[in-house]
Amino acid sequence: MSPLGRPPLTSPDDPRLVEMAVTLGQQLDIPKLNVRGVRWSNIVPLGRSAVPIPSDWCFFLFHAIVMPARMMSKLTPEEWRPLIASSILYQKQLRRSADRRQALYIVFPTFLALLSSAIIVGILKIYWASLIVLLLIIPLLVVGNRLSRPYLKKAMLEADTKASALAGRESFLEVLRKIDTMRQGDAEMSKADERSRRRLALPSLVERVDNLQGILSNAA
């Protein structure tokens, strides 16, 4: 039961989606994907806040797969298959390298700023200069976050590429196009998707489609 006393959303497809996620985890050599249930939600936690879940995405949180509530019953379990496979690869495998890159751009410069501040205070006793160095941390975080965002997008598109080899590129493309058609016909859904993609550094539906179409063109 939710804090507002409302029962959690459920779908007849939930058991099939859980089974599918576990099977895909095994096929992708991620056997420790411990999924026990499905949570249909409009938001996903991001730090101390929350953002809307993109209509073409899902997240693994604790022992549940979190799915976008607005998409309940709009896709069949088989249509969810390539999307779930890509999400597994991105969140449980490929994002690690992107996170390391993000740490390089954010954590290392921040550490240097803090170290410089400590040296200025401890050795030179110039307190006002130390304050200036500390204030530089904020723009460093902003710039570092922007520099790392392309790597997050690249990791997701790589996940799509690998997932398409398992689920079928044409099937994957058909699902993405179907969701894009829904999005174009629903202004509220489109706004929520765009807002969440910016916050989560995820590629757009067009970018995902273009990526898979590029694979087909190269294969031809």
GROMACS elastic network, one bead per residue, 0.5 to 0.9 nm:
[ bonds ]
;  ai    aj funct       b0    kb
    1     4     6  0.79265   500
    1     5     6  0.57507   500
    1     6     6  0.58372   500
    1     8     6  0.61028   500
    2     5     6  0.52105   500
    2     6     6  0.53500   500
    2     7     6  0.61511   500
    2     8     6  0.65052   500
    3     6     6  0.74124   500
    4     7     6  0.88155   500
    6     9     6  0.87565   500
    7    10     6  0.87746   500
    8    39     6  0.75407   500
    8    40     6  0.76291   500
    8    41     6  0.87639   500
    9    39     6  0.71701   500
    9    40     6  0.57952   500
    9    41     6  0.78478   500
    9    69     6  0.79124   500
   10    13     6  0.84094   500
   10    14     6  0.69660   500
   10    38     6  0.77352   500
   10    39     6  0.75253   500
   10    40     6  0.69665   500
   10    72     6  0.87194   500
   11    14     6  0.54189   500
   11    15     6  0.86632   500
   11    38     6  0.87327   500
   11    40     6  0.85517   500
   11    72     6  0.71857   500
   11    73     6  0.73980   500
   12    15     6  0.73143   500
   12    16     6  0.83261   500
   12    73     6  0.88156   500
   13    16     6  0.53711   500
   13    17     6  0.61521   500
   13    18     6  0.87709   500
   13    73     6  0.81138   500
   13    76     6  0.78962   500
   13    77     6  0.66599   500
   14    17     6  0.50699   500
   14    18     6  0.62171   500
   14    19     6  0.86340   500
   14    37     6  0.71312   500
   14    38     6  0.59177   500
   14    39     6  0.87898   500
   14    77     6  0.87210   500
   15    18     6  0.51832   500
   15    19     6  0.61905   500
   15    20     6  0.85208   500
   15    36     6  0.89054   500
   15    37     6  0.74600   500
   15    38     6  0.81021   500
   16    19     6  0.50921   500
   16    20     6  0.59888   500
   16    21     6  0.85874   500
   16    77     6  0.68368   500
   17    21     6  0.61094   500
   17    22     6  0.86655   500
   17    37     6  0.84832   500
   17    38     6  0.75506   500
   17    65     6  0.86431   500
   17    77     6  0.61019   500
   17    78     6  0.88733   500
   17    80     6  0.80162   500
   17    81     6  0.82938   500
   17    84     6  0.88349   500
   18    21     6  0.51679   500
   18    22     6  0.63262   500
   18    23     6  0.86399   500
   18    35     6  0.63016   500
   18    36     6  0.64760   500
   18    37     6  0.60095   500
   18    38     6  0.67777   500
   18    64     6  0.83735   500
   18    65     6  0.75973   500
   19    22     6  0.52828   500
   19    23     6  0.61627   500
   19    24     6  0.85773   500
   19    35     6  0.84026   500
   19    36     6  0.87640   500
   20    23     6  0.51069   500
   20    24     6  0.60163   500
   20    25     6  0.84837   500
   20    77     6  0.80976   500
   20    78     6  0.88301   500
   20    81     6  0.72006   500
   20    84     6  0.84127   500
   21    24     6  0.51420   500
   21    25     6  0.61082   500
   21    26     6  0.87551   500
   21    33     6  0.79979   500
   21    35     6  0.71236   500
   21    65     6  0.81563   500
   21    81     6  0.80621   500
   21    84     6  0.66831   500
   21    85     6  0.74592   500
   21    88     6  0.80984   500
   22    25     6  0.50725   500
   22    26     6  0.64621   500
   22    27     6  0.88044   500
   22    30     6  0.89207   500
   22    31     6  0.76691   500
   22    32     6  0.87111   500
   22    33     6  0.63629   500
   22    34     6  0.72131   500
   22    35     6  0.64888   500
   22    36     6  0.88835   500
   23    26     6  0.51860   500
   23    27     6  0.62686   500
   23    28     6  0.86279   500
   23    31     6  0.85643   500
   24    28     6  0.59936   500
   24    29     6  0.84889   500
   24    30     6  0.81998   500
   24    31     6  0.88484   500
   24    81     6  0.83478   500
   24    84     6  0.80915   500
   24    85     6  0.62087   500
   24    88     6  0.81115   500
   25    28     6  0.51572   500
   25    29     6  0.61936   500
   25    31     6  0.54896   500
   25    32     6  0.75758   500
   25    33     6  0.59165   500
   25    85     6  0.77550   500
   25    88     6  0.70330   500
   25    89     6  0.85733   500
   26    29     6  0.50812   500
   26    30     6  0.54525   500
   26    32     6  0.81593   500
   26    33     6  0.80771   500
   27    30     6  0.74532   500
   27    31     6  0.81373   500
   27   166     6  0.86575   500
   28    31     6  0.79593   500
   28    85     6  0.81438   500
   28    88     6  0.84644   500
   28    89     6  0.76179   500
   28   163     6  0.88179   500
   28   166     6  0.87622   500
   29    32     6  0.88238   500
   30    33     6  0.61022   500
   30    88     6  0.83859   500
   30    89     6  0.85734   500
   30    92     6  0.77474   500
   30    93     6  0.83660   500
   31    34     6  0.80651   500
   32    35     6  0.89699   500
   33    60     6  0.88371   500
   33    63     6  0.82944   500
   33    88     6  0.84997   500
   33    92     6  0.84119   500
   34    62     6  0.82225   500
   34    63     6  0.56758   500
   34    64     6  0.79618   500
   35    38     6  0.81406   500
   35    60     6  0.79357   500
   35    61     6  0.89076   500
   35    62     6  0.80659   500
   35    64     6  0.51704   500
   35    65     6  0.65608   500
   36    63     6  0.55266   500
   36    64     6  0.57432   500
   36    65     6  0.80922   500
   37    63     6  0.68707   500
   37    65     6  0.64924   500
   37    66     6  0.87679   500
   38    63     6  0.87831   500
   38    64     6  0.53342   500
   38    66     6  0.59569   500
   38    67     6  0.70994   500
   39    64     6  0.64310   500
   39    65     6  0.61507   500
   39    67     6  0.60761   500
   39    68     6  0.85436   500
   39    69     6  0.83944   500
   40    65     6  0.84882   500
   40    66     6  0.58531   500
   40    68     6  0.57308   500
   40    70     6  0.84039   500
   40    71     6  0.87696   500
   40    72     6  0.74314   500
   41    44     6  0.73907   500
   41    52     6  0.85576   500
   41    53     6  0.76355   500
   41    66     6  0.66308   500
   41    67     6  0.61483   500
   41    68     6  0.53948   500
   41    70     6  0.80678   500
   42    51     6  0.82186   500
   42    52     6  0.55143   500
   42    53     6  0.58669   500
   42    54     6  0.88257   500
   42    67     6  0.81084   500
   42    68     6  0.55557   500
   42    69     6  0.53116   500
   42    70     6  0.69463   500
   43    50     6  0.59666   500
   43    51     6  0.51837   500
   43    53     6  0.51906   500
   43    54     6  0.89009   500
   43    66     6  0.89947   500
   43    68     6  0.75748   500
   43    69     6  0.86418   500
   44    49     6  0.86957   500
   44    50     6  0.54142   500
   44    51     6  0.55887   500
   44    52     6  0.62787   500
   44    53     6  0.59684   500
   44    59     6  0.78862   500
   44    61     6  0.89968   500
   44    66     6  0.77878   500
   45    48     6  0.72277   500
   45    49     6  0.60176   500
   45    51     6  0.65683   500
   45    52     6  0.89574   500
   46    49     6  0.52754   500
   46    51     6  0.66057   500
   46   199     6  0.85742   500
   46   200     6  0.82163   500
   47    50     6  0.74003   500
   51    54     6  0.89745   500
   51   192     6  0.84906   500
   51   195     6  0.77465   500
   51   196     6  0.55664   500
   51   199     6  0.73633   500
   51   200     6  0.82638   500
   52    55     6  0.89020   500
   52    68     6  0.80912   500
   52   192     6  0.59424   500
   52   193     6  0.69535   500
   52   195     6  0.74703   500
   52   196     6  0.53908   500
   52   197     6  0.88314   500
   53    56     6  0.83817   500
   53    57     6  0.68601   500
   53    58     6  0.72092   500
   53    59     6  0.84699   500
   53    66     6  0.86754   500
   53    67     6  0.74996   500
   53    68     6  0.54495   500
   53    69     6  0.83893   500
   53   192     6  0.78719   500
   53   193     6  0.71380   500
   53   196     6  0.64838   500
   53   197     6  0.86414   500
   54    57     6  0.53867   500
   54    58     6  0.77185   500
   54    68     6  0.67752   500
   54   189     6  0.86542   500
   54   192     6  0.72465   500
   54   194     6  0.79740   500
   54   195     6  0.88094   500
   54   196     6  0.62745   500
   54   197     6  0.69373   500
   54   202     6  0.89916   500
   55    58     6  0.81658   500
   55    67     6  0.84141   500
   55    68     6  0.58586   500
   55    69     6  0.85614   500
   55    70     6  0.72560   500
   55    71     6  0.63769   500
   55   179     6  0.71747   500
   55   183     6  0.82217   500
   55   189     6  0.78113   500
   55   190     6  0.89512   500
   55   192     6  0.88181   500
   55   193     6  0.66360   500
   56    68     6  0.81336   500
   56    71     6  0.86172   500
   56    80     6  0.88045   500
   56    83     6  0.68166   500
   56   175     6  0.87353   500
   56   176     6  0.71249   500
   56   179     6  0.68458   500
   56   180     6  0.87985   500
   56   193     6  0.88498   500
   56   205     6  0.77802   500
   57    67     6  0.72695   500
   57    68     6  0.73598   500
   57    83     6  0.64256   500
   57    84     6  0.75748   500
   57    86     6  0.86881   500
   57    87     6  0.68335   500
   58    65     6  0.68082   500
   58    66     6  0.55740   500
   58    68     6  0.67706   500
   58    83     6  0.75758   500
   58    84     6  0.67058   500
   58    87     6  0.63017   500
   58    88     6  0.88656   500
   59    64     6  0.83309   500
   59    65     6  0.57016   500
   59    66     6  0.50102   500
   59    67     6  0.68187   500
   59    84     6  0.85919   500
   59    87     6  0.67457   500
   59    88     6  0.81408   500
   59    91     6  0.76282   500
   60    63     6  0.72198   500
   60    64     6  0.58556   500
   60    66     6  0.60038   500
   60    67     6  0.89723   500
   60    87     6  0.82119   500
   60    88     6  0.77801   500
   60    91     6  0.76241   500
   60    92     6  0.87115   500
   61    64     6  0.54589   500
   61    65     6  0.62748   500
   61    66     6  0.67567   500
   62    65     6  0.83033   500
   65    84     6  0.89851   500
   66    69     6  0.88570   500
   67    70     6  0.87851   500
   67    71     6  0.78088   500
   67    72     6  0.80161   500
   68    71     6  0.55779   500
   68    72     6  0.70944   500
   69    72     6  0.53833   500
   70    73     6  0.87998   500
   70    74     6  0.83056   500
   70   189     6  0.79177   500
   71    74     6  0.52267   500
   71    75     6  0.69234   500
   71   179     6  0.89601   500
   72    75     6  0.71374   500
   73    76     6  0.68882   500
   74   179     6  0.89540   500
   75    78     6  0.79773   500
   75    79     6  0.57582   500
   75    80     6  0.65088   500
   75   175     6  0.82999   500
   75   179     6  0.87917   500
   76    79     6  0.50983   500
   76    80     6  0.63929   500
   76    81     6  0.88222   500
   77    80     6  0.50062   500
   77    81     6  0.63489   500
   78    81     6  0.50550   500
   78    82     6  0.79808   500
   79    82     6  0.68989   500
   79    83     6  0.77082   500
   79   171     6  0.77209   500
   79   172     6  0.77983   500
   79   174     6  0.87050   500
   79   175     6  0.60968   500
   80    83     6  0.52644   500
   80    84     6  0.59854   500
   80    85     6  0.85307   500
   80   175     6  0.79876   500
   81    84     6  0.52469   500
   81    85     6  0.61298   500
   81    86     6  0.86603   500
   81   167     6  0.69644   500
   81   172     6  0.85436   500
   82    85     6  0.50033   500
   82    86     6  0.61159   500
   82    87     6  0.85434   500
   82   160     6  0.79687   500
   82   163     6  0.60117   500
   82   164     6  0.66093   500
   82   166     6  0.78487   500
   82   167     6  0.54036   500
   82   168     6  0.78373   500
   82   169     6  0.87988   500
   82   171     6  0.79179   500
   82   172     6  0.57778   500
   82   175     6  0.84250   500
   83    86     6  0.52250   500
   83    87     6  0.61743   500
   83    88     6  0.86756   500
   83   160     6  0.80281   500
   83   163     6  0.79886   500
   83   172     6  0.76351   500
   83   175     6  0.84836   500
   83   176     6  0.87408   500
   84    87     6  0.50083   500
   84    88     6  0.61369   500
   84    89     6  0.86658   500
   84   163     6  0.86978   500
   85    88     6  0.51898   500
   85    89     6  0.63366   500
   85    90     6  0.86529   500
   85   159     6  0.81168   500
   85   160     6  0.81425   500
   85   162     6  0.86473   500
   85   163     6  0.54871   500
   85   164     6  0.85274   500
   85   166     6  0.82133   500
   85   167     6  0.79519   500
   86    89     6  0.51795   500
   86    90     6  0.60706   500
   86    91     6  0.85182   500
   86   156     6  0.74425   500
   86   157     6  0.86104   500
   86   158     6  0.86259   500
   86   160     6  0.51380   500
   86   161     6  0.81631   500
   86   162     6  0.74207   500
   86   163     6  0.51241   500
   86   164     6  0.80777   500
   87    90     6  0.51110   500
   87    91     6  0.58943   500
   87    92     6  0.80523   500
   87   156     6  0.79388   500
   87   159     6  0.73509   500
   87   160     6  0.83483   500
   87   163     6  0.88267   500
   88    91     6  0.54389   500
   88    92     6  0.55764   500
   88    93     6  0.74979   500
   88   159     6  0.82817   500
   89    92     6  0.55647   500
   89    93     6  0.52477   500
   89    94     6  0.60456   500
   89    95     6  0.81374   500
   89   156     6  0.82288   500
   89   158     6  0.87783   500
   89   159     6  0.54358   500
   89   160     6  0.83403   500
   89   162     6  0.79852   500
   89   163     6  0.75839   500
   90    93     6  0.57249   500
   90    95     6  0.53373   500
   90    96     6  0.85090   500
   90   155     6  0.64543   500
   90   156     6  0.55334   500
   90   157     6  0.86646   500
   90   158     6  0.80465   500
   90   159     6  0.53824   500
   90   160     6  0.84041   500
   91    94     6  0.66531   500
   91    95     6  0.55928   500
   91    96     6  0.79084   500
   91   156     6  0.86540   500
   92    95     6  0.69434   500
   92    96     6  0.76617   500
   93    96     6  0.60708   500
   93    97     6  0.82375   500
   93   159     6  0.88900   500
   94    97     6  0.60983   500
   94    98     6  0.71461   500
   94   152     6  0.89769   500
   94   155     6  0.57299   500
   94   156     6  0.76077   500
   94   158     6  0.78955   500
   94   159     6  0.70053   500
   95    99     6  0.59965   500
   95   100     6  0.85633   500
   95   151     6  0.87758   500
   95   152     6  0.67823   500
   95   155     6  0.60362   500
   95   156     6  0.77082   500
   96    99     6  0.50232   500
   96   100     6  0.62375   500
   96   101     6  0.86657   500
   97   100     6  0.50467   500
   97   101     6  0.62930   500
   97   102     6  0.86337   500
   97   151     6  0.85852   500
   97   152     6  0.89434   500
   97   155     6  0.81902   500
   98   101     6  0.50107   500
   98   102     6  0.61654   500
   98   103     6  0.86503   500
   98   148     6  0.74634   500
   98   149     6  0.85766   500
   98   150     6  0.89809   500
   98   151     6  0.54795   500
   98   152     6  0.55210   500
   98   153     6  0.89215   500
   98   154     6  0.84642   500
   98   155     6  0.67134   500
   99   103     6  0.61637   500
   99   104     6  0.86051   500
   99   148     6  0.82785   500
   99   151     6  0.85559   500
   99   152     6  0.77787   500
  100   103     6  0.50182   500
  100   104     6  0.62910   500
  100   105     6  0.88334   500
  101   104     6  0.50129   500
  101   105     6  0.64738   500
  101   106     6  0.87107   500
  101   148     6  0.64888   500
  101   151     6  0.75132   500
  102   105     6  0.51984   500
  102   106     6  0.60539   500
  102   107     6  0.78727   500
  102   144     6  0.71073   500
  102   145     6  0.68300   500
  102   147     6  0.79044   500
  102   149     6  0.79022   500
  102   151     6  0.81621   500
  102   152     6  0.86890   500
  103   106     6  0.50672   500
  103   108     6  0.68031   500
  103   144     6  0.85178   500
  103   148     6  0.85625   500
  104   107     6  0.59671   500
  104   108     6  0.55169   500
  104   109     6  0.77816   500
  104   144     6  0.83261   500
  104   148     6  0.87534   500
  105   108     6  0.64750   500
  105   109     6  0.67299   500
  105   110     6  0.88648   500
  105   140     6  0.84746   500
  105   141     6  0.82335   500
  105   143     6  0.81897   500
  105   145     6  0.72354   500
  105   147     6  0.70711   500
  105   148     6  0.67451   500
  106   109     6  0.58350   500
  106   110     6  0.62163   500
  106   111     6  0.86837   500
  106   140     6  0.68751   500
  106   141     6  0.56262   500
  106   142     6  0.84709   500
  106   143     6  0.81469   500
  106   145     6  0.67066   500
  106   148     6  0.85397   500
  107   110     6  0.51400   500
  107   111     6  0.60281   500
  107   112     6  0.86713   500
  107   141     6  0.83032   500
  107   144     6  0.86241   500
  108   111     6  0.50743   500
  108   112     6  0.62873   500
  108   113     6  0.86891   500
  109   112     6  0.50595   500
  109   113     6  0.61997   500
  109   114     6  0.87076   500
  109   137     6  0.80373   500
  109   140     6  0.69419   500
  109   141     6  0.84816   500
  109   144     6  0.84472   500
  110   113     6  0.50431   500
  110   114     6  0.62537   500
  110   115     6  0.85625   500
  110   134     6  0.88591   500
  110   136     6  0.86757   500
  110   137     6  0.58430   500
  110   138     6  0.89126   500
  110   140     6  0.69495   500
  110   141     6  0.75079   500
  111   114     6  0.51556   500
  111   115     6  0.60632   500
  111   116     6  0.84980   500
  112   116     6  0.59712   500
  112   117     6  0.84640   500
  113   116     6  0.51098   500
  113   117     6  0.61505   500
  113   118     6  0.86786   500
  113   133     6  0.60896   500
  113   134     6  0.64953   500
  113   136     6  0.74786   500
  113   137     6  0.67006   500
  114   117     6  0.50419   500
  114   118     6  0.62339   500
  114   119     6  0.86944   500
  114   130     6  0.88409   500
  114   133     6  0.76738   500
  114   134     6  0.66643   500
  114   137     6  0.82750   500
  115   118     6  0.51167   500
  115   119     6  0.62522   500
  115   120     6  0.86613   500
  116   119     6  0.51146   500
  116   120     6  0.61520   500
  116   121     6  0.86655   500
  116   130     6  0.76352   500
  116   133     6  0.73252   500
  116   134     6  0.88653   500
  117   120     6  0.51388   500
  117   121     6  0.62669   500
  117   122     6  0.84505   500
  117   127     6  0.85855   500
  117   129     6  0.77910   500
  117   131     6  0.74378   500
  117   132     6  0.85868   500
  117   133     6  0.59927   500
  117   134     6  0.66223   500
  118   121     6  0.52459   500
  118   122     6  0.57566   500
  118   123     6  0.81347   500
  118   130     6  0.74010   500
  119   122     6  0.51126   500
  119   123     6  0.55282   500
  119   124     6  0.70302   500
  119   125     6  0.84841   500
  119   130     6  0.84940   500
  120   123     6  0.57357   500
  120   125     6  0.59658   500
  120   126     6  0.57927   500
  120   127     6  0.71886   500
  120   129     6  0.71621   500
  120   130     6  0.58582   500
  121   124     6  0.57713   500
  121   126     6  0.55928   500
  121   127     6  0.56518   500
  121   128     6  0.89718   500
  121   129     6  0.83848   500
  121   130     6  0.63384   500
  122   125     6  0.58789   500
  122   126     6  0.85838   500
  123   126     6  0.83979   500
  124   127     6  0.85155   500
  125   130     6  0.87959   500
  126   129     6  0.56164   500
  126   130     6  0.65317   500
  127   130     6  0.50683   500
  127   131     6  0.64279   500
  127   132     6  0.89328   500
  128   131     6  0.51281   500
  128   132     6  0.65394   500
  128   133     6  0.89096   500
  129   132     6  0.51272   500
  129   133     6  0.64101   500
  129   134     6  0.87623   500
  130   133     6  0.51229   500
  130   134     6  0.62711   500
  130   135     6  0.86984   500
  131   134     6  0.50813   500
  131   135     6  0.62123   500
  131   136     6  0.87634   500
  132   135     6  0.51068   500
  132   136     6  0.64805   500
  133   136     6  0.51826   500
  133   137     6  0.72087   500
  134   137     6  0.55369   500
  134   138     6  0.81094   500
  135   138     6  0.61299   500
  135   139     6  0.79793   500
  136   139     6  0.56900   500
  136   140     6  0.62134   500
  136   141     6  0.87704   500
  137   141     6  0.61268   500
  137   142     6  0.87134   500
  138   141     6  0.52288   500
  138   142     6  0.64197   500
  138   143     6  0.87665   500
  139   143     6  0.60110   500
  139   144     6  0.82870   500
  140   143     6  0.52417   500
  140   144     6  0.58329   500
  140   145     6  0.83740   500
  141   144     6  0.51114   500
  141   145     6  0.59856   500
  141   146     6  0.86069   500
  142   145     6  0.52703   500
  142   146     6  0.63741   500
  142   147     6  0.87689   500
  143   146     6  0.51759   500
  143   147     6  0.61769   500
  143   148     6  0.86943   500
  144   147     6  0.51265   500
  144   148     6  0.62327   500
  144   149     6  0.87711   500
  145   148     6  0.52673   500
  145   149     6  0.63097   500
  146   149     6  0.53484   500
  146   150     6  0.78514   500
  147   150     6  0.68492   500
  147   151     6  0.82115   500
  148   151     6  0.55467   500
  148   152     6  0.68795   500
  149   152     6  0.52060   500
  149   153     6  0.65304   500
  149   154     6  0.87127   500
  149   200     6  0.86324   500
  149   201     6  0.56020   500
  149   202     6  0.84084   500
  150   153     6  0.51043   500
  150   154     6  0.60783   500
  150   155     6  0.86027   500
  150   201     6  0.75476   500
  150   202     6  0.89144   500
  151   155     6  0.60867   500
  151   156     6  0.86861   500
  151   201     6  0.89602   500
  152   155     6  0.51223   500
  152   156     6  0.64419   500
  152   157     6  0.88184   500
  152   200     6  0.86033   500
  152   201     6  0.62711   500
  152   202     6  0.69657   500
  152   203     6  0.87135   500
  153   156     6  0.52176   500
  153   157     6  0.62986   500
  153   158     6  0.86033   500
  153   201     6  0.61554   500
  153   202     6  0.52898   500
  153   203     6  0.54439   500
  154   157     6  0.51700   500
  154   158     6  0.61205   500
  154   159     6  0.85700   500
  154   202     6  0.88945   500
  154   203     6  0.82597   500
  155   158     6  0.50708   500
  155   159     6  0.61988   500
  155   160     6  0.87491   500
  156   160     6  0.62959   500
  156   161     6  0.87079   500
  156   202     6  0.71802   500
  156   203     6  0.74701   500
  156   208     6  0.87485   500
  157   161     6  0.63079   500
  157   162     6  0.87951   500
  157   203     6  0.75470   500
  157   207     6  0.82705   500
  157   208     6  0.64710   500
  157   211     6  0.68284   500
  157   212     6  0.85419   500
  158   161     6  0.50014   500
  158   162     6  0.63596   500
  158   163     6  0.85360   500
  158   211     6  0.88840   500
  159   162     6  0.52331   500
  159   163     6  0.59791   500
  159   164     6  0.84658   500
  160   163     6  0.50255   500
  160   164     6  0.59475   500
  160   165     6  0.87241   500
  160   172     6  0.86478   500
  160   208     6  0.74811   500
  160   211     6  0.81832   500
  160   212     6  0.75056   500
  161   164     6  0.52653   500
  161   165     6  0.67178   500
  161   169     6  0.82878   500
  161   211     6  0.77379   500
  161   212     6  0.66695   500
  161   215     6  0.77210   500
  162   165     6  0.53778   500
  162   166     6  0.69680   500
  163   166     6  0.52298   500
  163   167     6  0.60915   500
  163   168     6  0.78981   500
  163   169     6  0.83844   500
  163   172     6  0.85934   500
  164   167     6  0.50547   500
  164   170     6  0.82031   500
  164   171     6  0.82305   500
  164   172     6  0.63449   500
  164   173     6  0.88558   500
  164   212     6  0.78464   500
  165   168     6  0.56131   500
  165   169     6  0.66161   500
  166   169     6  0.84130   500
  167   170     6  0.88160   500
  167   171     6  0.70914   500
  167   172     6  0.69692   500
  168   171     6  0.54025   500
  168   172     6  0.61876   500
  168   173     6  0.87064   500
  169   172     6  0.50321   500
  169   173     6  0.61047   500
  169   174     6  0.86165   500
  169   212     6  0.67431   500
  169   213     6  0.83842   500
  169   215     6  0.84833   500
  169   216     6  0.77046   500
  170   173     6  0.50460   500
  170   174     6  0.61560   500
  170   175     6  0.87311   500
  170   212     6  0.85978   500
  170   213     6  0.89268   500
  170   216     6  0.87551   500
  171   174     6  0.51442   500
  171   175     6  0.64031   500
  171   176     6  0.88257   500
  172   175     6  0.53200   500
  172   176     6  0.63982   500
  172   177     6  0.87369   500
  172   209     6  0.87576   500
  172   212     6  0.82504   500
  173   176     6  0.51809   500
  173   177     6  0.61236   500
  173   178     6  0.85128   500
  173   208     6  0.85800   500
  173   209     6  0.62022   500
  173   212     6  0.69944   500
  173   213     6  0.78996   500
  174   177     6  0.51762   500
  174   178     6  0.60788   500
  174   179     6  0.87142   500
  175   178     6  0.50231   500
  175   179     6  0.62827   500
  175   180     6  0.85957   500
  176   179     6  0.52012   500
  176   180     6  0.61506   500
  176   181     6  0.87006   500
  176   205     6  0.66945   500
  176   206     6  0.86495   500
  176   208     6  0.78099   500
  176   209     6  0.67787   500
  177   181     6  0.61959   500
  177   182     6  0.86970   500
  177   205     6  0.80219   500
  177   206     6  0.87336   500
  177   209     6  0.75823   500
  178   181     6  0.51891   500
  178   182     6  0.64533   500
  178   183     6  0.87344   500
  179   182     6  0.50460   500
  179   183     6  0.61253   500
  179   184     6  0.86631   500
  179   205     6  0.83520   500
  180   184     6  0.61796   500
  180   185     6  0.86971   500
  180   205     6  0.66547   500
  180   206     6  0.82033   500
  181   184     6  0.52140   500
  181   185     6  0.64466   500
  181   186     6  0.88606   500
  182   185     6  0.52452   500
  182   186     6  0.63387   500
  182   189     6  0.83517   500
  182   190     6  0.88402   500
  183   186     6  0.51508   500
  183   187     6  0.70367   500
  183   188     6  0.84219   500
  183   189     6  0.58165   500
  183   190     6  0.52054   500
  183   193     6  0.84199   500
  184   187     6  0.68075   500
  184   189     6  0.83743   500
  184   190     6  0.67260   500
  185   189     6  0.85894   500
  185   190     6  0.84402   500
  186   189     6  0.53325   500
  186   190     6  0.62468   500
  186   191     6  0.88138   500
  187   190     6  0.50331   500
  187   191     6  0.62183   500
  187   192     6  0.86967   500
  188   191     6  0.51916   500
  188   192     6  0.62651   500
  188   193     6  0.86101   500
  189   192     6  0.52263   500
  189   193     6  0.61358   500
  189   194     6  0.86977   500
  190   193     6  0.51590   500
  190   194     6  0.62289   500
  190   195     6  0.86333   500
  191   194     6  0.53026   500
  191   195     6  0.61824   500
  191   196     6  0.86718   500
  192   195     6  0.52161   500
  192   196     6  0.62045   500
  192   197     6  0.86140   500
  193   196     6  0.52828   500
  193   197     6  0.60927   500
  193   198     6  0.87202   500
  193   204     6  0.87264   500
  194   197     6  0.51934   500
  194   198     6  0.63696   500
  194   199     6  0.88179   500
  194   204     6  0.79234   500
  195   198     6  0.54924   500
  195   199     6  0.65399   500
  195   200     6  0.88112   500
  196   199     6  0.51215   500
  196   200     6  0.59680   500
  196   201     6  0.81809   500
  196   202     6  0.81172   500
  197   200     6  0.51607   500
  197   201     6  0.55124   500
  197   203     6  0.67849   500
  197   204     6  0.70731   500
  198   201     6  0.52269   500
  198   202     6  0.68471   500
  198   203     6  0.86866   500
  199   202     6  0.80246   500
  203   206     6  0.80091   500
  203   207     6  0.58235   500
  203   208     6  0.65286   500
  204   207     6  0.51032   500
  204   208     6  0.63115   500
  204   209     6  0.86746   500
  205   208     6  0.50462   500
  205   209     6  0.61535   500
  205   210     6  0.85337   500
  206   209     6  0.51132   500
  206   210     6  0.60211   500
  206   211     6  0.84805   500
  207   210     6  0.50793   500
  207   211     6  0.60516   500
  207   212     6  0.87362   500
  208   211     6  0.51480   500
  208   212     6  0.64573   500
  208   213     6  0.86554   500
  209   212     6  0.52943   500
  209   213     6  0.60597   500
  209   214     6  0.84996   500
  210   214     6  0.59913   500
  210   215     6  0.86973   500
  211   214     6  0.51552   500
  211   215     6  0.65966   500
  212   215     6  0.51059   500
  212   216     6  0.65184   500
  212   217     6  0.87692   500
  213   216     6  0.50677   500
  213   217     6  0.61743   500
  213   218     6  0.86308   500
  214   217     6  0.50316   500
  214   218     6  0.61546   500
  214   219     6  0.85491   500
  215   218     6  0.51954   500
  215   219     6  0.61717   500
  215   220     6  0.86851   500
  216   219     6  0.50476   500
  216   220     6  0.62285   500
  217   220     6  0.51457   500
